[in-house]
Every structure is written in C-alpha cells, then in structure tokens.
Amino acid sequence: MIYGQRYLNTQNIIMINIENEYKGLLSEILDRGMDKPDRTGTGTKSVFGRTIRHDMSLGFPILTGKKISFNAARTELLWILQGRTDLKYLEDNGVKYWRPDYKRSGRTDETLGPVYGKQWRDFEGIDQFYQLVHELSYTPYSRRLMVNAWNPIDIPQMALPPCHYSFQVNVNDGKLDLMWQQRSADVFLGLPYDIAMYGLLLELLAKGAGLKPGKLIGSLGDCHLYNNHMEQAETFLSRYSNPECAKLELDYGIFIDSKNLLHLPELNEIRLNNYNPQPIIKAPLSVGK
C-alpha cells in the first residue's frame, strides 16, 4: 500500500504487523486524503483502494496504540456466526454502538434487518458459512471458499448495508489465510474492530480445520477519517505501540462433527492474553439523520 510521507520517514521495517499497516493508513489519509462529503453530514478525508496485512505468527491483530474492546469484536463475530440480527444479544453482552443506526433506520422490531448474520447463514436459503466450513474440511484447496453478505434484494430492509461484505479463505502449506473485502472503512473507530473480528474468525477456522493461522489481509474501498477524528488520529500516531502482540487462547475452533452439525464456541471459550494497550482515545460516532 501507499503510506503517508511522515510515516515512511520514521519507519525502516517490513510492514507485516497490523499496527504498522494501520499507522501507515492513518498517516496517508491525514497527509494525502481528499476532502469528501458523506452520508452523515460530518465530512471526511478519504483515500480509495488500500490493502492492509498481518502475519498471524506475530500474534493476534489487535491495536495497542489505543485500547480496543476485544469483547466487542468477539461478541459481534459470534452474533454473526449464530445468524442473529437482534440488538438484544449485542446489548446483553455490552455492545451498544448499533443502537443509533437502529434508531436512524426507523425500524421498530429490535433487529437491524437482514444484515450480516442473516446473509452468512441464510442467503436466499443457503447457509454459506456452513458450506465454507464443510468444504474447508473436505476440499481445502478449493478456490471457492468464500462468504458474501451483499444481497441487493435485502439491502433496503437493512438498518445499514454491510461495510465488510465478503471474505475468502485459502490453504497453503498447512496454513490458512483470510482476506476480507470492505466497501467503506471508518478508519479510526470501526476498522480496528473489523481487523480484530476477522483475525478471530481466521483463528477459529484454522483451529477447527487443524491448520495454522497464516496471513490476514484486508482489501478496503473508501478509507476515511471523519473530520471530527483528525486530532484523535494525530494522537494515535504520536503514541508508542507495544511491539509484542497479544495472544489468543481458544478452547476449540469452528468445526462440523460426525453428525454434520456445526459447532461454534461460546464467548467464555475465547480469551485474549497479554494485551497491554495504551489508554482509550475517545471519538464521536457519526451516524447522521
């Protein structure tokens, strides 16, 4: 990817660690991003078409330059994997940031509509995620191991169309790589959680398939900083980041048993150790009207 000049001038390492990739993206947007209006009315600086990577052998991809709620990433992933779209599961487990989009959408059923979980587990009657796990076990070198959440028929019913809309996995030399595609990345607030969520998904799939986690790759469309996040981004870039990545502890991964039943973990069976971040950096959530 292209990095902002200020960051290139201070870094002399190969950027395979997500912290370095993320800092490079922040720097580029601040230095070279184009001013653009947006749906929320806040305004952004934006670049388009960027890729970020992380070598999972270095540890779990969660930022240390500011504290990220691992519980939020873990809860949202399990909510999706269970095929849920309700607010109750999220909010019962401390994840409340979807409520503003729900209110803005005008929905009254306490769900976000047919969003991620509905599409992953019931895309026009097809359980895409089950099929992926099954094929990963029986045809691991297939080039069709992917899941898609972008369903044009259902988008008008969604509180917010999917930002991360697809992912694909690939097996190579006993390792599992995962690449996700994202149309829109709120780089300061949302993207860190997307990174952690897909990192967790990669770890769970790899463990269930008896593979080692390999590379995590994010393919990003519109990468933007909201105008009220600029100071926070500068603060993040000024901070020291812990070079030692956190470590994930899993009781078991995602797998299909001998009775062809899909097994998913519970929240308490997924733990993050050795996570030593800098303090949280607060920033307002842009929702719009």
Residue frames as qw, qx, qy, qz and C-alpha x, y, z in Angstrom:
[[0.000, 0.886, 0.464, 0.000, 0.00, 0.00, 0.00],
 [0.312, 0.608, -0.064, 0.727, 0.97, 3.68, -0.27],
 [0.524, -0.559, -0.470, 0.439, 1.98, 5.25, 3.02],
 [0.042, -0.992, -0.097, -0.064, 1.93, 8.84, 4.21],
 [0.528, 0.637, -0.340, 0.448, 5.32, 10.58, 3.93],
 [0.308, -0.710, 0.427, -0.469, 5.67, 11.37, 7.63],
 [0.900, -0.272, 0.295, -0.169, 5.32, 7.66, 8.47],
 [0.887, 0.391, -0.088, 0.232, 7.76, 6.50, 5.81],
 [0.247, 0.771, -0.376, 0.451, 10.37, 8.86, 7.15],
 [0.402, -0.585, 0.541, -0.451, 10.32, 7.21, 10.58],
 [0.900, -0.087, 0.373, -0.208, 9.95, 3.52, 9.74],
 [0.252, 0.607, -0.716, -0.233, 12.60, 1.13, 8.45],
 [0.407, -0.091, 0.894, -0.164, 10.87, -2.22, 8.93],
 [0.198, -0.127, -0.816, -0.527, 8.90, -4.54, 6.70],
 [0.434, -0.078, 0.271, -0.856, 5.26, -3.75, 7.43],
 [0.473, -0.126, -0.832, -0.260, 3.67, -7.10, 8.12],
 [0.163, -0.312, -0.741, 0.571, 2.41, -6.15, 11.59],
 [0.008, 0.740, 0.616, 0.270, -1.11, -4.70, 11.61],
 [0.299, -0.802, -0.212, 0.472, -0.08, -1.85, 13.91],
 [0.299, -0.365, 0.383, 0.794, 2.40, -0.58, 11.33],
 [0.139, 0.368, 0.733, 0.554, -0.07, -1.06, 8.49],
 [0.134, -0.815, -0.563, 0.038, -2.73, 0.84, 10.41],
 [0.299, -0.715, -0.005, 0.632, -0.40, 3.72, 11.26],
 [0.284, -0.087, 0.560, 0.773, 0.61, 3.94, 7.63],
 [0.036, 0.583, 0.711, 0.392, -3.01, 4.18, 6.53],
 [0.233, -0.846, -0.369, 0.307, -3.81, 6.86, 9.13],
 [0.346, -0.527, 0.221, 0.744, -0.78, 8.86, 8.07],
 [0.233, 0.164, 0.654, 0.701, -1.64, 8.66, 4.38],
 [0.040, -0.752, -0.632, -0.183, -5.20, 9.86, 4.94],
 [0.291, -0.825, -0.178, 0.450, -4.03, 12.79, 7.08],
 [0.325, -0.470, 0.376, 0.730, -1.32, 13.79, 4.58],
 [0.018, -0.111, 0.686, 0.719, -2.92, 12.98, 1.22],
 [0.182, 0.471, 0.856, -0.114, -6.62, 12.28, 1.77],
 [0.034, -0.320, -0.416, -0.850, -9.20, 14.11, -0.34],
 [0.269, 0.145, 0.476, -0.825, -11.96, 16.10, 1.36],
 [0.249, -0.219, -0.803, -0.495, -15.32, 14.44, 0.69],
 [0.567, -0.238, 0.170, -0.770, -18.90, 14.88, 1.90],
 [0.157, 0.020, -0.986, 0.052, -20.57, 11.83, 3.41],
 [0.393, -0.469, -0.721, -0.324, -23.92, 10.35, 4.37],
 [0.452, -0.542, -0.576, 0.413, -23.72, 11.51, 8.00],
 [0.045, 0.948, 0.163, 0.271, -23.03, 15.17, 7.19],
 [0.639, -0.682, 0.094, 0.343, -19.80, 15.16, 9.22],
 [0.420, 0.846, -0.326, -0.040, -17.38, 15.27, 6.28],
 [0.914, -0.246, 0.239, 0.218, -14.28, 13.13, 5.74],
 [0.143, 0.722, -0.610, -0.293, -10.76, 12.90, 4.36],
 [0.912, 0.112, 0.351, -0.177, -10.55, 9.80, 2.21],
 [0.082, 0.493, -0.767, -0.403, -8.35, 7.54, 0.09],
 [0.876, 0.188, 0.080, -0.437, -9.60, 4.65, -2.03],
 [0.915, 0.315, -0.253, -0.014, -8.39, 1.11, -2.67],
 [0.024, -0.690, 0.661, -0.295, -5.90, 0.11, 0.03],
 [0.876, -0.081, -0.476, -0.025, -4.73, -3.23, 1.41],
 [0.312, -0.688, 0.538, -0.374, -3.59, -3.99, 4.96],
 [0.815, 0.119, -0.567, 0.000, -1.88, -7.20, 6.10],
 [0.472, -0.645, 0.501, -0.332, -0.85, -9.02, 9.24],
 [0.544, 0.252, -0.799, 0.046, 1.29, -12.11, 9.73],
 [0.755, -0.513, -0.121, -0.388, -0.61, -14.12, 12.35],
 [0.828, -0.024, -0.409, 0.383, 2.60, -15.79, 13.53],
 [0.202, 0.404, -0.308, 0.837, 3.40, -12.46, 15.21],
 [0.013, 0.244, 0.716, -0.654, 0.34, -12.72, 17.45],
 [0.166, 0.675, 0.717, -0.043, -3.26, -11.57, 17.49],
 [0.260, 0.337, 0.261, 0.866, -4.06, -8.45, 15.37],
 [0.248, -0.861, -0.443, -0.003, -5.45, -6.02, 17.91],
 [0.286, 0.738, -0.129, 0.597, -4.10, -2.47, 18.10],
 [0.634, -0.404, -0.428, 0.502, -2.03, -1.41, 21.11],
 [0.234, 0.231, -0.013, 0.945, -1.73, 2.34, 20.37],
 [0.455, -0.237, 0.163, -0.843, -5.19, 2.67, 21.91],
 [0.327, 0.011, 0.892, -0.311, -7.35, 0.23, 23.84],
 [0.501, 0.012, -0.559, -0.660, -9.76, -1.77, 21.67],
 [0.685, -0.160, 0.473, -0.530, -12.62, -3.71, 23.25],
 [0.108, 0.195, -0.948, -0.229, -11.86, -7.33, 22.42],
 [0.301, 0.307, 0.817, -0.385, -15.23, -8.23, 23.93],
 [0.478, 0.591, 0.087, -0.644, -16.99, -6.12, 21.29],
 [0.360, 0.476, -0.680, -0.426, -15.17, -7.83, 18.40],
 [0.008, -0.054, 0.994, -0.090, -15.73, -11.28, 19.92],
 [0.369, 0.395, 0.646, -0.539, -19.42, -10.63, 20.65],
 [0.499, 0.576, -0.114, -0.637, -20.18, -9.23, 17.21],
 [0.270, 0.354, -0.837, -0.317, -18.48, -12.15, 15.45],
 [0.084, 0.119, 0.971, -0.189, -20.42, -14.77, 17.44],
 [0.418, 0.499, 0.366, -0.665, -23.63, -12.78, 16.87],
 [0.474, 0.522, -0.434, -0.562, -22.99, -13.02, 13.11],
 [0.170, 0.246, -0.947, -0.116, -21.96, -16.69, 13.18],
 [0.228, 0.244, 0.858, -0.390, -25.15, -17.60, 15.02],
 [0.060, 0.422, 0.700, 0.572, -27.16, -15.96, 12.25],
 [0.146, -0.702, -0.557, 0.419, -28.58, -13.33, 14.60],
 [0.220, 0.507, 0.242, 0.798, -29.68, -9.82, 13.69],
 [0.417, -0.806, -0.407, -0.109, -31.21, -8.73, 17.01],
 [0.065, 0.749, -0.315, 0.580, -29.94, -5.97, 19.27],
 [0.766, -0.582, 0.068, -0.264, -30.62, -7.94, 22.47],
 [0.942, -0.061, -0.066, 0.323, -27.69, -10.36, 22.15],
 [0.481, 0.512, -0.144, 0.697, -25.30, -7.49, 21.43],
 [0.214, -0.695, 0.151, -0.670, -26.53, -5.23, 24.19],
 [0.871, -0.470, -0.038, -0.135, -26.80, -8.03, 26.77],
 [0.879, -0.086, -0.001, 0.470, -23.08, -8.55, 26.17],
 [0.379, -0.675, -0.009, 0.633, -22.11, -4.89, 26.40],
 [0.314, 0.054, 0.507, 0.801, -22.13, -3.92, 22.70],
 [0.151, 0.717, 0.530, -0.428, -24.35, -0.86, 22.33],
 [0.092, -0.448, 0.292, 0.840, -22.96, 1.03, 19.32],
 [0.066, 0.245, 0.805, 0.537, -25.55, -0.37, 16.88],
 [0.029, 0.644, 0.667, -0.373, -28.46, 1.33, 18.68],
 [0.085, 0.601, -0.039, -0.794, -28.01, 4.75, 16.93],
 [0.125, 0.159, -0.728, -0.656, -28.16, 3.17, 13.45],
 [0.037, -0.399, -0.916, 0.004, -31.23, 1.23, 14.52],
 [0.053, 0.676, 0.440, -0.589, -32.97, 4.43, 15.64],
 [0.084, 0.485, -0.340, -0.802, -31.96, 6.28, 12.46],
 [0.008, -0.017, -0.889, -0.458, -33.33, 3.47, 10.27],
 [0.548, -0.084, -0.043, -0.831, -36.85, 3.79, 11.62],
 [0.547, -0.064, -0.828, -0.101, -37.08, 0.07, 12.40],
 [0.528, -0.464, 0.241, -0.669, -39.28, -0.93, 15.34],
 [0.940, -0.083, -0.277, -0.182, -38.64, -4.69, 15.66],
 [0.560, -0.715, 0.418, 0.005, -35.42, -4.50, 17.74],
 [0.832, 0.037, 0.396, 0.387, -33.40, -6.00, 14.89],
 [0.109, -0.595, 0.347, 0.717, -31.06, -4.48, 12.32],
 [0.721, 0.520, -0.112, -0.444, -32.88, -6.21, 9.50],
 [0.981, 0.141, 0.104, 0.086, -31.35, -8.94, 7.28],
 [0.057, 0.890, -0.451, -0.011, -27.73, -7.90, 7.93],
 [0.151, 0.586, -0.796, -0.021, -24.53, -9.95, 8.27],
 [0.376, -0.143, 0.879, -0.256, -25.76, -12.97, 10.22],
 [0.722, 0.430, 0.357, -0.407, -28.81, -13.45, 8.02],
 [0.600, 0.690, -0.325, -0.241, -26.70, -13.38, 4.86],
 [0.029, 0.530, -0.846, 0.057, -23.87, -15.59, 6.15],
 [0.287, -0.036, 0.922, -0.257, -26.25, -18.27, 7.44],
 [0.434, 0.525, 0.720, -0.129, -29.33, -17.85, 5.19],
 [0.064, 0.430, -0.354, -0.828, -28.56, -16.16, 1.87],
 [0.648, 0.216, -0.313, -0.660, -31.76, -16.86, -0.06],
 [0.955, -0.116, 0.010, -0.272, -31.97, -20.21, 1.73],
 [0.817, 0.320, -0.369, 0.308, -28.26, -21.08, 1.54],
 [0.636, -0.752, 0.100, 0.140, -26.10, -21.41, 4.67],
 [0.543, 0.755, -0.309, 0.198, -22.91, -20.03, 3.16],
 [0.194, -0.718, 0.603, -0.290, -20.88, -20.29, 6.34],
 [0.843, -0.152, 0.492, -0.158, -21.75, -23.94, 6.94],
 [0.857, 0.509, 0.046, 0.070, -20.78, -24.71, 3.36],
 [0.267, 0.820, -0.447, 0.238, -17.44, -22.95, 3.79],
 [0.469, -0.545, 0.648, -0.253, -16.57, -24.91, 6.95],
 [0.909, 0.115, 0.385, -0.110, -17.63, -28.16, 5.28],
 [0.741, 0.651, -0.086, 0.139, -15.62, -27.50, 2.13],
 [0.016, -0.820, 0.526, -0.224, -12.60, -26.41, 4.17],
 [0.673, -0.353, 0.629, -0.164, -12.58, -29.90, 5.71],
 [0.827, 0.217, 0.517, 0.024, -13.13, -31.89, 2.53],
 [0.652, 0.568, 0.217, 0.452, -11.75, -29.75, -0.32],
 [0.415, -0.750, -0.096, 0.506, -9.32, -27.38, 1.43],
 [0.365, -0.239, 0.396, 0.808, -7.59, -26.29, -1.77],
 [0.265, 0.709, 0.620, 0.209, -10.81, -25.09, -3.39],
 [0.207, 0.064, 0.059, 0.974, -10.81, -21.53, -4.73],
 [0.330, -0.519, -0.488, -0.619, -14.49, -21.20, -3.83],
 [0.485, -0.423, -0.636, 0.426, -14.12, -20.89, -0.05],
 [0.057, 0.155, -0.042, 0.985, -15.93, -17.59, 0.39],
 [0.054, -0.636, -0.723, 0.263, -18.95, -15.95, 2.03],
 [0.098, 0.311, 0.264, 0.908, -20.84, -12.91, 0.74],
 [0.036, -0.499, -0.649, 0.573, -23.06, -10.54, 2.78],
 [0.158, 0.323, -0.152, -0.921, -24.02, -8.16, -0.05],
 [0.215, 0.406, 0.879, 0.126, -27.54, -9.11, -1.07],
 [0.037, -0.089, -0.217, -0.972, -29.12, -6.35, -3.20],
 [0.402, -0.479, -0.664, -0.409, -32.62, -7.72, -2.64],
 [0.563, -0.592, -0.527, 0.236, -32.36, -7.26, 1.15],
 [0.402, 0.083, -0.167, 0.896, -30.37, -4.02, 1.35],
 [0.218, -0.511, -0.178, -0.812, -33.44, -1.73, 1.51],
 [0.724, -0.559, -0.338, -0.220, -34.54, -3.58, 4.66],
 [0.729, -0.096, -0.374, 0.566, -31.20, -3.24, 6.46],
 [0.317, -0.895, -0.157, 0.272, -30.52, -0.60, 9.12],
 [0.009, -0.823, 0.449, 0.348, -27.11, -0.19, 7.43],
 [0.886, 0.409, -0.211, -0.061, -25.81, -2.11, 4.39],
 [0.894, -0.293, 0.049, 0.336, -22.75, -4.28, 5.10],
 [0.007, 0.916, -0.366, -0.165, -19.47, -2.36, 5.29],
 [0.137, -0.404, 0.887, 0.179, -17.37, -5.54, 5.20],
 [0.742, 0.262, -0.001, -0.617, -19.28, -7.50, 2.61],
 [0.935, 0.248, -0.239, -0.081, -17.27, -10.63, 1.75],
 [0.332, -0.691, 0.642, 0.025, -14.40, -12.86, 2.82],
 [0.877, 0.337, -0.330, -0.086, -12.39, -15.70, 1.31],
 [0.619, -0.605, 0.499, 0.034, -10.01, -18.23, 2.84],
 [0.702, 0.573, -0.422, -0.043, -7.10, -20.04, 1.26],
 [0.862, -0.424, 0.264, 0.090, -5.00, -23.02, 2.37],
 [0.590, 0.704, -0.360, 0.163, -1.29, -23.04, 1.59],
 [0.480, 0.375, -0.667, 0.430, 1.46, -25.19, 3.13],
 [0.483, -0.341, -0.742, 0.317, -0.58, -26.10, 6.20],
 [0.084, -0.275, -0.318, 0.903, -1.60, -22.51, 6.89],
 [0.148, 0.723, 0.666, 0.112, -4.94, -20.75, 6.48],
 [0.151, -0.038, 0.058, 0.986, -5.04, -17.23, 5.05],
 [0.120, 0.723, 0.665, -0.140, -8.10, -15.00, 5.17],
 [0.141, 0.041, 0.205, 0.968, -8.87, -11.94, 3.04],
 [0.136, 0.681, 0.661, -0.286, -11.91, -9.77, 3.63],
 [0.204, 0.388, 0.383, 0.813, -13.39, -7.11, 1.36],
 [0.130, -0.638, -0.506, 0.566, -14.78, -3.85, 2.73],
 [0.298, 0.718, 0.416, 0.472, -16.60, -1.15, 0.76],
 [0.110, -0.839, 0.035, -0.532, -16.31, 1.51, 3.48],
 [0.707, -0.176, -0.484, 0.484, -13.84, 1.76, 6.37],
 [0.302, -0.915, 0.018, -0.268, -14.31, 4.21, 9.25],
 [0.666, 0.393, -0.505, 0.383, -10.59, 4.05, 9.90],
 [0.013, -0.468, 0.563, -0.681, -10.40, 5.49, 13.39],
 [0.598, -0.212, 0.454, -0.625, -13.43, 3.91, 15.07],
 [0.910, 0.132, 0.098, -0.381, -14.68, 0.97, 13.04],
 [0.692, 0.520, -0.501, -0.015, -11.68, -0.54, 11.24],
 [0.028, -0.481, 0.800, -0.358, -9.79, -1.64, 14.39],
 [0.667, -0.034, 0.580, -0.467, -12.78, -3.80, 15.35],
 [0.845, 0.445, -0.115, -0.273, -13.09, -5.24, 11.84],
 [0.380, 0.593, -0.697, 0.133, -9.42, -6.22, 11.98],
 [0.267, -0.302, 0.806, -0.434, -9.82, -7.95, 15.34],
 [0.785, 0.157, 0.338, -0.495, -13.06, -9.66, 14.29],
 [0.825, 0.477, -0.259, -0.154, -11.62, -11.17, 11.11],
 [0.179, 0.551, -0.773, 0.260, -8.43, -12.08, 12.95],
 [0.515, -0.155, 0.697, -0.474, -10.57, -14.03, 15.41],
 [0.860, 0.334, 0.092, -0.376, -12.53, -15.68, 12.60],
 [0.580, 0.583, -0.569, 0.001, -9.27, -16.77, 10.97],
 [0.088, -0.415, 0.824, -0.376, -8.01, -18.26, 14.25],
 [0.680, 0.021, 0.533, -0.502, -11.27, -20.14, 14.86],
 [0.843, 0.447, -0.109, -0.279, -11.43, -21.58, 11.34],
 [0.407, 0.593, -0.685, 0.112, -7.78, -22.58, 11.38],
 [0.285, -0.323, 0.798, -0.421, -8.04, -24.34, 14.74],
 [0.783, 0.160, 0.384, -0.462, -11.18, -26.21, 13.70],
 [0.818, 0.528, -0.178, -0.144, -9.52, -27.37, 10.47],
 [0.882, -0.302, 0.179, 0.314, -6.24, -28.39, 12.11],
 [0.587, 0.589, 0.057, 0.552, -4.29, -25.64, 10.32],
 [0.428, -0.372, -0.201, 0.798, -2.04, -22.82, 11.46],
 [0.201, 0.917, 0.273, -0.208, -3.27, -19.25, 11.01],
 [0.664, 0.197, 0.247, 0.677, -1.29, -17.61, 8.20],
 [0.161, 0.049, 0.095, 0.981, -1.94, -14.15, 6.74],
 [0.123, 0.730, 0.593, -0.317, -4.81, -11.78, 7.47],
 [0.236, 0.069, 0.388, 0.888, -5.50, -9.40, 4.58],
 [0.206, 0.697, 0.510, -0.460, -8.00, -6.57, 4.36],
 [0.283, 0.262, 0.513, 0.767, -8.99, -5.18, 0.95],
 [0.026, -0.628, -0.472, 0.618, -10.51, -1.76, 1.62],
 [0.315, 0.688, 0.475, 0.449, -12.52, 0.54, -0.65],
 [0.023, -0.817, -0.005, -0.576, -13.23, 4.01, 0.75],
 [0.645, -0.267, -0.464, 0.546, -10.87, 4.51, 3.70],
 [0.014, -0.750, -0.131, -0.648, -11.89, 7.63, 5.56],
 [0.313, -0.224, -0.556, 0.736, -11.29, 9.70, 8.67],
 [0.080, -0.851, -0.500, -0.136, -14.23, 11.78, 9.80],
 [0.218, 0.704, -0.102, 0.668, -13.45, 15.46, 10.25],
 [0.508, -0.719, 0.201, -0.429, -14.05, 15.13, 13.99],
 [0.958, -0.241, 0.067, 0.140, -11.45, 12.32, 14.28],
 [0.574, 0.695, -0.241, 0.359, -8.38, 14.18, 12.98],
 [0.192, -0.745, 0.482, -0.418, -6.98, 15.16, 16.36],
 [0.859, -0.292, 0.373, -0.191, -7.52, 11.64, 17.69],
 [0.911, 0.372, -0.010, 0.176, -5.66, 10.17, 14.70],
 [0.296, 0.761, -0.388, 0.428, -2.72, 12.50, 15.35],
 [0.542, -0.600, 0.467, -0.359, -2.71, 11.40, 18.99],
 [0.976, -0.010, 0.213, -0.033, -2.60, 7.74, 17.96],
 [0.747, 0.568, -0.159, 0.309, 0.32, 8.36, 15.59],
 [0.020, 0.783, -0.430, 0.449, 2.27, 10.10, 18.35],
 [0.761, -0.481, 0.323, -0.292, 1.97, 7.17, 20.72],
 [0.012, -0.437, 0.899, 0.032, 4.29, 4.27, 21.36],
 [0.875, 0.018, -0.204, -0.439, 2.84, 0.95, 20.26],
 [0.669, -0.420, 0.607, -0.086, 3.66, -2.26, 22.08],
 [0.372, 0.484, -0.696, -0.377, 5.72, -4.39, 19.63],
 [0.050, -0.045, 0.990, -0.125, 4.61, -7.57, 21.39],
 [0.502, -0.187, -0.458, -0.709, 1.24, -8.73, 20.07],
 [0.647, -0.218, 0.454, -0.573, -1.47, -10.15, 22.29],
 [0.103, 0.144, -0.973, -0.146, -2.08, -13.91, 22.32],
 [0.702, -0.108, -0.167, -0.684, -5.39, -15.64, 21.68],
 [0.148, -0.141, 0.949, -0.240, -6.48, -18.64, 23.73],
 [0.671, 0.021, -0.311, -0.673, -9.22, -20.87, 22.28],
 [0.652, -0.175, 0.676, -0.296, -10.81, -23.94, 23.86],
 [0.572, 0.197, 0.742, 0.290, -11.67, -25.19, 20.39],
 [0.021, 0.203, -0.389, -0.898, -12.29, -23.89, 16.88],
 [0.668, 0.324, 0.094, -0.664, -15.22, -23.96, 14.47],
 [0.001, 0.220, -0.937, -0.270, -15.87, -27.42, 13.04],
 [0.767, 0.003, -0.222, -0.602, -18.52, -29.82, 11.73],
 [0.479, -0.341, 0.774, -0.233, -18.90, -33.04, 13.73],
 [0.108, -0.056, 0.959, 0.254, -19.61, -36.60, 12.59],
 [0.247, 0.571, 0.761, -0.185, -23.34, -35.85, 12.61],
 [0.295, 0.464, 0.404, 0.731, -22.82, -32.91, 10.26],
 [0.264, -0.899, -0.347, 0.048, -23.61, -30.36, 12.98],
 [0.365, 0.651, -0.169, 0.644, -21.76, -27.03, 13.04],
 [0.626, -0.569, -0.370, 0.385, -20.04, -26.28, 16.36],
 [0.164, 0.770, -0.058, 0.614, -19.48, -22.66, 17.37],
 [0.436, -0.038, -0.605, 0.666, -17.71, -21.51, 20.53],
 [0.300, -0.855, -0.423, 0.030, -19.27, -19.60, 23.42],
 [0.080, 0.927, -0.148, 0.337, -17.98, -16.18, 24.49],
 [0.556, -0.730, 0.383, -0.105, -16.20, -17.56, 27.56],
 [0.914, -0.013, 0.326, 0.243, -14.32, -20.10, 25.44],
 [0.568, 0.617, 0.061, 0.541, -12.41, -17.32, 23.66],
 [0.492, -0.811, -0.074, 0.308, -9.81, -15.40, 25.68],
 [0.487, 0.759, -0.152, 0.406, -7.21, -12.76, 24.88],
 [0.744, -0.555, -0.067, 0.366, -3.99, -12.74, 26.91],
 [0.572, -0.245, 0.166, 0.765, -1.00, -10.41, 27.13],
 [0.222, 0.740, 0.384, 0.506, -2.91, -7.42, 25.76],
 [0.434, -0.549, -0.222, 0.679, -1.19, -4.25, 27.02],
 [0.331, 0.675, 0.373, 0.543, -2.53, -1.25, 25.07],
 [0.116, 0.092, -0.169, 0.974, -2.25, 2.48, 25.56],
 [0.235, 0.391, 0.605, -0.653, -5.37, 4.15, 27.04],
 [0.362, 0.629, 0.675, 0.134, -8.54, 4.51, 25.02],
 [0.080, -0.125, 0.174, 0.974, -8.87, 7.54, 22.70],
 [0.319, 0.576, 0.659, -0.364, -12.47, 8.73, 22.70],
 [0.008, 0.089, -0.483, -0.871, -14.04, 9.84, 19.42],
 [0.551, 0.280, 0.321, -0.718, -17.66, 10.64, 18.46],
 [0.419, 0.208, 0.858, 0.210, -19.68, 8.19, 16.40],
 [0.257, 0.276, -0.262, -0.888, -21.02, 9.64, 13.14],
 [0.356, 0.311, 0.875, -0.101, -24.48, 8.30, 12.34],
 [0.082, -0.102, -0.459, -0.879, -26.39, 11.04, 10.54],
 [0.474, 0.145, 0.358, -0.792, -30.12, 11.53, 10.34]]
